[in-house]
Amino acid sequence: MTEMQLLADRARKASREIANLPEEKKNEALHAISADLRASKDVILKANDEDIAAAEKAGISPAMADRLRLTSDRIESMADGVDQVAALPDPTGKLLSRTVRPNGLVIEKVSVPLGVVGIIYEARPNVTADAGALCFKSGNAVLLRGGKEAVRSSGAIARVMRHALEEQNLPADCICFVEDTSRESAKEMMGLVGRLDVLIPRGGAGLIKSVVENSKVPVIETGVGICHVYVEKTADLEMAANIIKNAKCSRPSVCNAAECLLVDEEIAGKFLPMAAEAMAEYSVKLLGDEKACAVLPNAVPAAPEDFDTEFLDYILAIKVVSGPDEAIAFIAEHGTGHSEAVVTRDESVAERFLREVDAAAVYVNASTRFTDGGEFGLGAELGISTQKLHARGPMGLAELTSSKYRIRGTGQIR
Amino acid sequence: MTEMQLLADRARKASREIANLPEEKKNEALHAISADLRASKDVILKANDEDIAAAEKAGISPAMADRLRLTSDRIESMADGVDQVAALPDPTGKLLSRTVRPNGLVIEKVSVPLGVVGIIYEARPNVTADAGALCFKSGNAVLLRGGKEAVRSSGAIARVMRHALEEQNLPADCICFVEDTSRESAKEMMGLVGRLDVLIPRGGAGLIKSVVENSKVPVIETGVGICHVYVEKTADLEMAANIIKNAKCSRPSVCNAAECLLVDEEIAGKFLPMAAEAMAEYSVKLLGDEKACAVLPNAVPAAPEDFDTEFLDYILAIKVVSGPDEAIAFIAEHGTGHSEAVVTRDESVAERFLREVDAAAVYVNASTRFTDGGEFGLGAELGISTQKLHARGPMGLAELTSSKYRIRGTGQIR
């Protein structure tokens, strides 16, 4: 057996031990973890300094350095996050359905942990604590494999969490950290069929694509969002300008930010200048189709691939459409099934958009930026699923569970 | 684009057209399909004769020939199956949850079709009608790729179904049939990332393993069942003998049949002869561990791999255990997460078994043979999922749906 397989088997063993742990016991352990994270700031910051030094030597970008860097405040908010997970209701042991069959069998369906969850992520040390806490609260063991630039920081965080679990007389292997951050280790995780119940990639489009295409273990695809805001001809144009400004500019680096504005031809001449004006303070680069460019002197002609690009930046593609038919068809072709919004005062257009647009979250008269576990009232999330299997949209604790049937009989045979 | 990709894209287009079809319209179409299947018996039987002739020439086994063969009665029951699917409630458009957020956003979660479902199956023509009907009722388009020995029969059935849909002014491409039954075509289907929402293999262990290991599209793993019946020392021994007889012998070729009997040491001397006696009429081959062989003169010593084999035959592995600890640990190691049963009169053992055994269906005092969509009251099923993601246990119509969030706002921004 390889080291990775041994690690996964240790996680499996631990997962069995915590699968039926009472909620209070799990919450106590989570509070112990958050306390230890706070108490271990120095150790974690020292490991982080070493990561930063090594990364800078290797010529890391400032944006990446920022994601990698921990501060006392950031560790504090990481610990707060763990406490917040403790405050969420336990998703396991819920009675999902109950039937008494004509033959007397009593069939109950109950929620249970998935078992062993694998997470492959990038150089963001905070994911170690977030994902570890969410998996633990839902009764799962987790195999964490982060990006190599953050291996010292993430490893330090994982060790603190493991130690806290041990102090609570719980198996440290609920949280297993993969020290080997080579490409091979990721590949090996993707091959742990029967050992991992699910693999969740958290990170950029490249990482996600690689995991989706190479994993033999079931994957939940997260995150890529080419989100549209469609401004229909009856829209309240001020509302629409506000919404596109928020959807594009409030945090362009995240997956629920809008990348493309669709606008009805009839109102394009009036609305596009309003939209451009609303976003002026952010110097958004506007990439327009021919009709949009005719209205907007500052717009640059869009290349076809611009409508299939997740910019994650102050860049917006703009297309003028003839109406809902074209808008909905365009979203079907170019959307990634994440978040899509229409701004309209026409009820029938609104209902049609809600019905026909095939995405995790479909909005009428609101910003796409709301697609988020916290904003949906689910608490912390482990990412936003853009696939249709198992989980769709923000993945909270409930999405980290499966179910099983418990059947009680009195000797029934078939 | 390849032919397979074009086919999948046609299915995608059709899936959009039927995603929001009213239930009555779907039921009408299903009744039209069943009527046309009945009316087309001659055509289907002729195609089947050709399949059989070709298969016999190629030297097919009698068991396989039986699965392949259609008769007037079998077509009749296939049509009945389609009518039964029509009678099941529509699983789409269900309001799963509704929240009004403090900011006024109204967030609804509703069930929606998955989109395009791929099915890879073997030489069982009836799967064509079953799977086609279930996918259609749940608003999905389906790409059916059956085994080559049944390609004429399955193709004929698919053509009848497609024609019936067209007559109802519905897109025939809701049911797409892959004429190419080469290995390459299966492989190509497994690579249809973004074109298929899920791939479901239906068939033997080899097919399932190959799909699970090679598919880049999300897979639902179905079917392999190494199911145990554990007879605990307090069991009603007559009930236990009845249950093991039923679980092993009522239909040994199916996945919910028992493959292994575990029995407490304390009662092994008394119970094993009773069990052997109960199964005597079926001439079950008994493969025992040392202790079982000491009690059962007819038992043959079991090899270690016998405890990891899905016999699908009148063969039963038997192991004597010291009690619930060993039985539960043994099932954790050798079970496939399908169906597991305990026979006991001790409530605490029963509850512990229900809680700790990690399988799709866990039974107390009943046969494992009940793990079935019909027996669970779910109606027709598309297989039994042994994975934990998305679906676990019998997959009915509900398991062929996903969800989406519909959010209504009044201009909210974040």
Chai-1 contact restraints between the chains, C-beta under 6 A:
chainA,res_idxA,chainB,res_idxB,connection_type,confidence,min_distance_angstrom,max_distance_angstrom,comment,restraint_id
A,N20,B,R355,contact,1.0,0.0,6.0,A-B,restraint_1
A,T99,B,G377,contact,1.0,0.0,6.0,A-B,restraint_2
A,L105,B,A366,contact,1.0,0.0,6.0,A-B,restraint_3
A,I107,B,F376,contact,1.0,0.0,6.0,A-B,restraint_4
A,L114,B,K388,contact,1.0,0.0,6.0,A-B,restraint_5
A,D197,B,K388,contact,1.0,0.0,6.0,A-B,restraint_6
A,V198,B,L389,contact,1.0,0.0,6.0,A-B,restraint_7
A,E213,B,K216,contact,1.0,0.0,6.0,A-B,restraint_8
A,K216,B,E213,contact,1.0,0.0,6.0,A-B,restraint_9
A,P218,B,L389,contact,1.0,0.0,6.0,A-B,restraint_10
A,M239,B,G411,contact,1.0,0.0,6.0,A-B,restraint_11
A,N242,B,I413,contact,1.0,0.0,6.0,A-B,restraint_12
A,N246,B,I413,contact,1.0,0.0,6.0,A-B,restraint_13
A,L354,B,R406,contact,1.0,0.0,6.0,A-B,restraint_14
A,R355,B,N20,contact,1.0,0.0,6.0,A-B,restraint_15
A,A361,B,Y405,contact,1.0,0.0,6.0,A-B,restraint_16
A,V362,B,R406,contact,1.0,0.0,6.0,A-B,restraint_17
A,Y363,B,I407,contact,1.0,0.0,6.0,A-B,restraint_18
A,V364,B,R408,contact,1.0,0.0,6.0,A-B,restraint_19
A,N365,B,G409,contact,1.0,0.0,6.0,A-B,restraint_20
A,N365,B,T410,contact,1.0,0.0,6.0,A-B,restraint_21
A,N365,B,G411,contact,1.0,0.0,6.0,A-B,restraint_22
A,A366,B,L105,contact,1.0,0.0,6.0,A-B,restraint_23
A,A366,B,I407,contact,1.0,0.0,6.0,A-B,restraint_24
A,A366,B,G409,contact,1.0,0.0,6.0,A-B,restraint_25
A,A366,B,Q412,contact,1.0,0.0,6.0,A-B,restraint_26
A,S367,B,I413,contact,1.0,0.0,6.0,A-B,restraint_27
A,S367,B,R414,contact,1.0,0.0,6.0,A-B,restraint_28
A,R369,B,R414,contact,1.0,0.0,6.0,A-B,restraint_29
A,F370,B,R414,contact,1.0,0.0,6.0,A-B,restraint_30
A,F376,B,I107,contact,1.0,0.0,6.0,A-B,restraint_31
A,G377,B,T99,contact,1.0,0.0,6.0,A-B,restraint_32
A,K388,B,L114,contact,1.0,0.0,6.0,A-B,restraint_33
A,K388,B,D197,contact,1.0,0.0,6.0,A-B,restraint_34
A,K388,B,S402,contact,1.0,0.0,6.0,A-B,restraint_35
A,L389,B,V198,contact,1.0,0.0,6.0,A-B,restraint_36
A,L389,B,P218,contact,1.0,0.0,6.0,A-B,restraint_37
A,L389,B,H390,contact,1.0,0.0,6.0,A-B,restraint_38
A,H390,B,L389,contact,1.0,0.0,6.0,A-B,restraint_39
A,H390,B,H390,contact,1.0,0.0,6.0,A-B,restraint_40
A,R392,B,S402,contact,1.0,0.0,6.0,A-B,restraint_41
A,R392,B,S403,contact,1.0,0.0,6.0,A-B,restraint_42
A,G393,B,Y405,contact,1.0,0.0,6.0,A-B,restraint_43
A,S402,B,K388,contact,1.0,0.0,6.0,A-B,restraint_44
A,S402,B,R392,contact,1.0,0.0,6.0,A-B,restraint_45
A,S403,B,R392,contact,1.0,0.0,6.0,A-B,restraint_46
A,Y405,B,A361,contact,1.0,0.0,6.0,A-B,restraint_47
A,Y405,B,G393,contact,1.0,0.0,6.0,A-B,restraint_48
A,R406,B,L354,contact,1.0,0.0,6.0,A-B,restraint_49
A,R406,B,V362,contact,1.0,0.0,6.0,A-B,restraint_50
A,I407,B,Y363,contact,1.0,0.0,6.0,A-B,restraint_51
A,I407,B,A366,contact,1.0,0.0,6.0,A-B,restraint_52
A,R408,B,V364,contact,1.0,0.0,6.0,A-B,restraint_53
A,G409,B,N365,contact,1.0,0.0,6.0,A-B,restraint_54
A,G409,B,A366,contact,1.0,0.0,6.0,A-B,restraint_55
A,T410,B,N365,contact,1.0,0.0,6.0,A-B,restraint_56
A,G411,B,M239,contact,1.0,0.0,6.0,A-B,restraint_57
A,G411,B,N365,contact,1.0,0.0,6.0,A-B,restraint_58
A,Q412,B,A366,contact,1.0,0.0,6.0,A-B,restraint_59
A,I413,B,N242,contact,1.0,0.0,6.0,A-B,restraint_60
A,I413,B,N246,contact,1.0,0.0,6.0,A-B,restraint_61
A,I413,B,S367,contact,1.0,0.0,6.0,A-B,restraint_62
A,R414,B,S367,contact,1.0,0.0,6.0,A-B,restraint_63
A,R414,B,R369,contact,1.0,0.0,6.0,A-B,restraint_64
A,R414,B,F370,contact,1.0,0.0,6.0,A-B,restraint_65
